[in-house]
């Protein structure tokens, strides 16, 4: 497994994020903020990813937007006949959509990776997986990044 | 998801199953210990549940909310039914003791008729009576928010509550405000607790390993029972993360399912989730996790006279501040609940005798502080209450104190659901002020914020309360405001709920880029500076001598 966008790069994106987050909050959540859709389209080779097989484990509300634990896994036997080649993770509300891409071979054994990601604000995290047979699958989850402090 | 119609059918069905239940006992408006505790026993297991006592050793008044809106699918469903609608739904007579316990209607007059509720010594009497009757069938479970939010629990770092609760001999508990004592103190208490402190959803933040025992197995009445513990999932978000930096929480629904499956595999015939999720979160969870027989809910302070059923799961809501003790008798046969009988026992302090041992322990815990706590700082000429989605007169008083003592244009006060109610004409003692403010991060800050930032804060908190998906809710009420008016449409998405923000002082609209002086308390940020909120409030009341906040909300609720 190797990472195209390294963890350091992913975290490195963060320096300018906070200031942008404050200005950006007032916009409706559904407005396209970055190139997430384009990245997915390119990664999927124009195919419509099926909402199956991919499991994206993220908290509903981040305890700390600067370091959100994420586990992504794909249902696959991981044999030379049938395996996951890559999983791309994008975040549709960060200044830049790309978070990380994991590459696998049958020797990986399982198609699972975990890391911590940085989320500037409440947004959807989307994981798209490519299989060796050319099929594409995805999952997404909304993660809320709150100011906090008024519960209880 | 249980629809409203399903619920009403369940309510109708359970009403006939409750010969010793609410409706009959209170129709006569008699308050005797015998009637309050009357219960025709059923089956082989009795679950006794208390939760959200918030450090209250003594009886208090606590006014239930008049506004408690449900978002999304929860709209109009219990517990989002208040006042007369609640009385109609459960067939409770207006003006009865039950009506007083469950609704804010005619609160002052009925509070004078029926007296205070709660008191750990009264709860001890109830628990002992149930144990005497049901013997080894009884499991006593504490839903948490027990160790904090009174003066004595604050200065003793929860020790007064721990000592008194030990006398009750619970079998297990879970936590939320407990964690605001700090991780070290929590560990210190838990190591010497004598019963289980559970938390399947608390992990070491670095390695993701379980930080507390997830499940405890018991045998009661010949039935193997698994109790799965669930701490408040958003403790490090709603409360200061720096107080528990090495613990990560979350709902962790899949882990709940895994624990249920494991418990069943290990022979559990009854699976109980002792939860501090909040009611709507538990209702959603009950519809998604298979194999839970009973969820003992907490956190959102709801008191429901009957369980809510979602599929095969019963949801029990036992209120707050020691006002109620839940008793749920279960007939468990071959790993299934064949029948149940339930009573939300109202702890009317004038009707229920105090247990001598517990009364002694409470007296000991308070002795040193009692003279100070009884000192009068002023008087209230109107009802002072907190609970409700948008405002309460107690918070209006706190905001007024903040604005005046901290010399600011706008005040923010947290939407906590704890805090006792004071009747008009009553003296306000130091203890009364602590009952509304006692916590471990009390600094009353003064800062500047732009109009845009203020809107952002209101939007953020509103989404914690009104996100249509309960898993994204945090369970507090809306942040209270002073010096500021606004309108809210709860049905809108994040970023579009709050509008028409105006300064109360001159009626002018808030300008997005303009800086305003803002004061508030209970910031989750480490190093927040300012005097303790109770000192601010006491100083203000002492100057005013008599306070009389009018119950007029500066929040305009539209749509919904």
Interface residues (C-beta under 8 A of the other chain):
Chain A: X22 X25 X26 X27 X28 X29 X30 X57 X59 X60 X61 X62 X63 X64 X69 X122 X142 X144 X146 X147 X148 X149 X150 X151 X152
Chain B: X145 X176 X177 X208 X232 X233 X234 X236 X237 X238 X239 X241 X248 X249 X250 X251 X254 X299 X414 X415 X416 X417 X418 X452 X453 X455 X456 X457 X459 X460 X461 X463 X464 X467 X469 X471 X472 X474 X475 X476 X478 X479 X493 X494 X495 X496 X522 X523 X524
